[in-house]
Structure formats: structure tokens, C-alpha cells
């Protein structure tokens, strides 16, 4: 389960309190997820200001609760296996979920947030 102790950020910035509450609810409803994907959060939490959502995600990295990594979206639209600390270190060929190689420059590089270890 993903960490949800975001209260430090809510206490630092009262504007984030409603976002913290909504993201905590989302995480509780997605207990089997191992990462926060900003695209999915923005889609599922349409009532949350995207700017405030991005502030929360950056804040989670700043306080050391999460870390940002980059993943490659496959041509079929799902995230490929593999996480990269630097998007410039992504290889020129990445296998999709069926182990068929594809060029990551033809798809999206997606920043995602994983619990810090």
C-alpha cells in the first residue's frame, strides 16, 4: 500500500488540505497500486486543481515520502516495465509488456511517484 501520511504538507500549506484529503481517499481505494501516476490522479480527481495536485506531488518528493521516477508508455498505452531516475538514461529500445521492443521516442515518457525506500 502507498504511504498516505501527507499531513506535513497540509500543515505547511493550508491550500493543500483538500487535495491531501482527496489523494488519501484515492490511495485508500487503490491499495494494490505501487505508484502515483499523475495522469491517472488528474483523470480520477477532476474536482482537484491540477496545479495544487502537482504541488502536492512535488512536496511529497521534497519531504522524502516519495521519489519521482520515469517510465515509458507502451504503444498500447500502458506503462512498460522499468523505472529510470533520469529520462535521458532511457535506452533507445524498450520491451513492451509482451517483450516486443519499441522506440520510447515514439511514445510518452511519464513521471510517476513511488514510495521512497
GROMACS elastic network, one bead per residue, 0.5 to 0.9 nm:
[ bonds ]
;  ai    aj funct       b0    kb
    1     4     6  0.89822   500
    1    27     6  0.79604   500
    1    28     6  0.82123   500
    1    30     6  0.81000   500
    1    32     6  0.62073   500
    1    33     6  0.67081   500
    1    34     6  0.66719   500
    2    27     6  0.66547   500
    2    28     6  0.83780   500
    2    30     6  0.86656   500
    2    31     6  0.69659   500
    2    32     6  0.84144   500
    2    33     6  0.70972   500
    2    34     6  0.62175   500
    2    35     6  0.70854   500
    2    36     6  0.83613   500
    2   114     6  0.80489   500
    2   115     6  0.66146   500
    3     6     6  0.81501   500
    3    24     6  0.87935   500
    3    27     6  0.82130   500
    3    65     6  0.75176   500
    3    66     6  0.84175   500
    3   115     6  0.68079   500
    4     7     6  0.83070   500
    4    20     6  0.86597   500
    4    23     6  0.82253   500
    4    24     6  0.56992   500
    4    27     6  0.72668   500
    4    28     6  0.83798   500
    4    65     6  0.89613   500
    5     8     6  0.75010   500
    5    24     6  0.83115   500
    5    65     6  0.83027   500
    6     9     6  0.57041   500
    6    10     6  0.67441   500
    6    20     6  0.63898   500
    6    21     6  0.88169   500
    6    24     6  0.79699   500
    6    56     6  0.85860   500
    6    60     6  0.73320   500
    6    65     6  0.83491   500
    7    11     6  0.60432   500
    7    12     6  0.85140   500
    7    17     6  0.80257   500
    7    20     6  0.73699   500
    8    11     6  0.51700   500
    8    12     6  0.62416   500
    8    13     6  0.87175   500
    8    63     6  0.83533   500
    9    12     6  0.50090   500
    9    13     6  0.60924   500
    9    14     6  0.82531   500
    9    16     6  0.70758   500
    9    17     6  0.80034   500
    9    20     6  0.80175   500
    9    56     6  0.73606   500
    9    59     6  0.67534   500
    9    60     6  0.77177   500
    9    63     6  0.82931   500
   10    13     6  0.52317   500
   10    14     6  0.54813   500
   10    15     6  0.74180   500
   10    16     6  0.52596   500
   10    18     6  0.83803   500
   10    19     6  0.85218   500
   10    20     6  0.65920   500
   10    56     6  0.88615   500
   11    14     6  0.60781   500
   11    16     6  0.84169   500
   11    17     6  0.77007   500
   12    16     6  0.85000   500
   13    16     6  0.56480   500
   13    17     6  0.73860   500
   14    17     6  0.53751   500
   14    18     6  0.83925   500
   15    18     6  0.71875   500
   15    19     6  0.80349   500
   15    52     6  0.79191   500
   16    19     6  0.51565   500
   16    20     6  0.59841   500
   16    21     6  0.86231   500
   16    52     6  0.65725   500
   16    53     6  0.82124   500
   16    55     6  0.80823   500
   16    56     6  0.69449   500
   17    20     6  0.50933   500
   17    21     6  0.62571   500
   17    22     6  0.87526   500
   18    21     6  0.51159   500
   18    22     6  0.62702   500
   18    23     6  0.86786   500
   18    48     6  0.82379   500
   19    22     6  0.51287   500
   19    23     6  0.60557   500
   19    24     6  0.84093   500
   19    48     6  0.64457   500
   19    49     6  0.81803   500
   19    52     6  0.69735   500
   19    53     6  0.65508   500
   19    56     6  0.75214   500
   20    23     6  0.52594   500
   20    24     6  0.60016   500
   20    25     6  0.85593   500
   20    53     6  0.86455   500
   20    56     6  0.74366   500
   21    24     6  0.52085   500
   21    25     6  0.62732   500
   21    26     6  0.87115   500
   22    25     6  0.51019   500
   22    26     6  0.62038   500
   22    27     6  0.87079   500
   22    45     6  0.75050   500
   22    48     6  0.79153   500
   23    27     6  0.60939   500
   23    28     6  0.85247   500
   23    41     6  0.78774   500
   23    45     6  0.80809   500
   23    53     6  0.86152   500
   24    27     6  0.51192   500
   24    28     6  0.61718   500
   24    29     6  0.86677   500
   25    28     6  0.51115   500
   25    29     6  0.63176   500
   25    30     6  0.87704   500
   26    29     6  0.51423   500
   26    30     6  0.63130   500
   26    31     6  0.89063   500
   26    41     6  0.80597   500
   26    44     6  0.82954   500
   26    45     6  0.82266   500
   27    30     6  0.50102   500
   27    31     6  0.61881   500
   27    33     6  0.79607   500
   27    36     6  0.84787   500
   28    31     6  0.55846   500
   29    32     6  0.86541   500
   30    33     6  0.56283   500
   31    34     6  0.81615   500
   33    36     6  0.77656   500
   34   113     6  0.89431   500
   34   114     6  0.67145   500
   34   115     6  0.78365   500
   35   112     6  0.66232   500
   35   113     6  0.54964   500
   35   115     6  0.71529   500
   36    39     6  0.88217   500
   36    40     6  0.78957   500
   36    41     6  0.73307   500
   36    57     6  0.87062   500
   36   112     6  0.57710   500
   36   114     6  0.64599   500
   36   115     6  0.88574   500
   37    40     6  0.54070   500
   37    41     6  0.62458   500
   37    42     6  0.86695   500
   37   110     6  0.80802   500
   37   111     6  0.73738   500
   37   113     6  0.65343   500
   38    42     6  0.59504   500
   38    43     6  0.84379   500
   38    53     6  0.81677   500
   38    54     6  0.78905   500
   38    57     6  0.82250   500
   38   110     6  0.86329   500
   38   111     6  0.76574   500
   38   112     6  0.66149   500
   38   113     6  0.80945   500
   39    42     6  0.52653   500
   39    43     6  0.62068   500
   39    44     6  0.86286   500
   39   110     6  0.85832   500
   39   112     6  0.89097   500
   40    43     6  0.50553   500
   40    44     6  0.59712   500
   40    45     6  0.82668   500
   41    44     6  0.51590   500
   41    45     6  0.56794   500
   41    46     6  0.82278   500
   41    53     6  0.83331   500
   42    45     6  0.52440   500
   42    46     6  0.58829   500
   42    47     6  0.87242   500
   42    48     6  0.74741   500
   42    49     6  0.85339   500
   42    50     6  0.65719   500
   42    53     6  0.77589   500
   43    46     6  0.57256   500
   44    47     6  0.86417   500
   45    48     6  0.55517   500
   45    49     6  0.86950   500
   46    49     6  0.76223   500
   46    50     6  0.83231   500
   47    50     6  0.89380   500
   48    51     6  0.85609   500
   48    52     6  0.73297   500
   48    53     6  0.68238   500
   49    52     6  0.53560   500
   49    53     6  0.62895   500
   49    54     6  0.87821   500
   50    54     6  0.61520   500
   50    55     6  0.85964   500
   51    54     6  0.51561   500
   51    55     6  0.62670   500
   51    56     6  0.87170   500
   52    56     6  0.61863   500
   52    57     6  0.86896   500
   53    56     6  0.51060   500
   53    57     6  0.63405   500
   53    58     6  0.87341   500
   54    57     6  0.50885   500
   54    58     6  0.61508   500
   54    59     6  0.83740   500
   55    58     6  0.52360   500
   55    59     6  0.59454   500
   55    60     6  0.85813   500
   56    60     6  0.61419   500
   56    61     6  0.87950   500
   57    60     6  0.51053   500
   57    61     6  0.66159   500
   57    62     6  0.87675   500
   57    66     6  0.82367   500
   57    68     6  0.88295   500
   57   113     6  0.75388   500
   58    61     6  0.52308   500
   58    62     6  0.62352   500
   58    63     6  0.88690   500
   58    66     6  0.89261   500
   58    68     6  0.85606   500
   59    63     6  0.61844   500
   59    64     6  0.84928   500
   59    65     6  0.87936   500
   59    66     6  0.88922   500
   60    63     6  0.54620   500
   60    64     6  0.63227   500
   60    65     6  0.53923   500
   60    66     6  0.54421   500
   60    67     6  0.77199   500
   60   113     6  0.86899   500
   61    64     6  0.50909   500
   61    65     6  0.60030   500
   61    67     6  0.51763   500
   61    68     6  0.68683   500
   61   113     6  0.80844   500
   61   116     6  0.82993   500
   62    65     6  0.77600   500
   62    66     6  0.81530   500
   62    67     6  0.85576   500
   63    66     6  0.79044   500
   64    67     6  0.70349   500
   64   115     6  0.86586   500
   64   116     6  0.64655   500
   65   114     6  0.86355   500
   65   115     6  0.60671   500
   65   116     6  0.54564   500
   65   117     6  0.84564   500
   66   113     6  0.59903   500
   66   114     6  0.53201   500
   66   117     6  0.82636   500
   67   112     6  0.83147   500
   67   113     6  0.55316   500
   67   114     6  0.54386   500
   67   115     6  0.62006   500
   67   116     6  0.53766   500
   67   117     6  0.86941   500
   68    85     6  0.73126   500
   68   111     6  0.63825   500
   68   112     6  0.56724   500
   68   114     6  0.64532   500
   68   115     6  0.88768   500
   68   116     6  0.89353   500
   69    83     6  0.59841   500
   69    84     6  0.55214   500
   69    86     6  0.72789   500
   69    87     6  0.82897   500
   69   110     6  0.83456   500
   69   111     6  0.57121   500
   69   112     6  0.55500   500
   69   113     6  0.62781   500
   69   114     6  0.72780   500
   70    82     6  0.84756   500
   70    83     6  0.55930   500
   70    85     6  0.62388   500
   70    86     6  0.68906   500
   70    87     6  0.60539   500
   70    90     6  0.86403   500
   70   109     6  0.64594   500
   70   110     6  0.54444   500
   70   112     6  0.59730   500
   70   113     6  0.85293   500
   71    79     6  0.64223   500
   71    80     6  0.67467   500
   71    81     6  0.75541   500
   71    82     6  0.63591   500
   71    83     6  0.51759   500
   71    84     6  0.64392   500
   71    87     6  0.82100   500
   71    90     6  0.86254   500
   71   108     6  0.85291   500
   71   109     6  0.58305   500
   71   110     6  0.52361   500
   71   111     6  0.64454   500
   71   112     6  0.71052   500
   72    78     6  0.84221   500
   72    79     6  0.56909   500
   72    80     6  0.56129   500
   72    81     6  0.79782   500
   72    82     6  0.78196   500
   72    83     6  0.81295   500
   72    90     6  0.84028   500
   72    94     6  0.80780   500
   72   104     6  0.63652   500
   72   107     6  0.72582   500
   72   108     6  0.60471   500
   72   110     6  0.60268   500
   72   111     6  0.88527   500
   73    76     6  0.78411   500
   73    77     6  0.56893   500
   73    78     6  0.54444   500
   73    80     6  0.58815   500
   73    96     6  0.85914   500
   73   104     6  0.76168   500
   73   107     6  0.59772   500
   73   108     6  0.53393   500
   73   109     6  0.62985   500
   73   110     6  0.68876   500
   74    77     6  0.52186   500
   74    78     6  0.54662   500
   74    79     6  0.58343   500
   74    80     6  0.57759   500
   74    94     6  0.87219   500
   74    95     6  0.83959   500
   74    96     6  0.57595   500
   74    97     6  0.78609   500
   74   102     6  0.77999   500
   74   104     6  0.76707   500
   74   106     6  0.89975   500
   74   107     6  0.65775   500
   74   108     6  0.79544   500
   75    78     6  0.76683   500
   75    96     6  0.79570   500
   75   102     6  0.79476   500
   75   104     6  0.88335   500
   75   106     6  0.79163   500
   75   107     6  0.63413   500
   75   108     6  0.89476   500
   76    79     6  0.88796   500
   76    96     6  0.86504   500
   77   107     6  0.85517   500
   77   108     6  0.89753   500
   78    96     6  0.87568   500
   78    97     6  0.83919   500
   79    82     6  0.86810   500
   79    96     6  0.82621   500
   79    97     6  0.82898   500
   79   110     6  0.83240   500
   80    83     6  0.86865   500
   80    94     6  0.78308   500
   80    95     6  0.71192   500
   80    96     6  0.54420   500
   80    97     6  0.59609   500
   81    94     6  0.87060   500
   81    95     6  0.78548   500
   81    96     6  0.74723   500
   81    97     6  0.70576   500
   82    94     6  0.86546   500
   83    90     6  0.87003   500
   84    87     6  0.62855   500
   84    88     6  0.86765   500
   84    89     6  0.68298   500
   84    90     6  0.65356   500
   85    88     6  0.88635   500
   85    89     6  0.77603   500
   86    89     6  0.54415   500
   86    90     6  0.73742   500
   87    90     6  0.55974   500
   87   109     6  0.72946   500
   87   110     6  0.89523   500
   87   111     6  0.87374   500
   88    91     6  0.83145   500
   90    93     6  0.82758   500
   90    94     6  0.81467   500
   90   104     6  0.79246   500
   91    94     6  0.65171   500
   91   103     6  0.85938   500
   91   104     6  0.78953   500
   92   102     6  0.83141   500
   92   103     6  0.59249   500
   92   104     6  0.66062   500
   92   105     6  0.77470   500
   93   101     6  0.58110   500
   93   102     6  0.54479   500
   93   104     6  0.64533   500
   93   105     6  0.89564   500
   94    99     6  0.84280   500
   94   100     6  0.80487   500
   94   101     6  0.52012   500
   94   102     6  0.55136   500
   94   103     6  0.64222   500
   94   104     6  0.64562   500
   95    98     6  0.72829   500
   95   100     6  0.50399   500
   95   102     6  0.61378   500
   95   103     6  0.87853   500
   96    99     6  0.50702   500
   96   100     6  0.53640   500
   96   101     6  0.60873   500
   96   102     6  0.69120   500
   97   100     6  0.74151   500
   98   101     6  0.87355   500
  102   105     6  0.87806   500
  102   106     6  0.80418   500
  103   106     6  0.57129   500
  103   107     6  0.75907   500
  104   107     6  0.53837   500
  104   108     6  0.70524   500
  104   109     6  0.74126   500
  105   108     6  0.71801   500
  105   109     6  0.80935   500
  113   116     6  0.88475   500
  114   117     6  0.88721   500
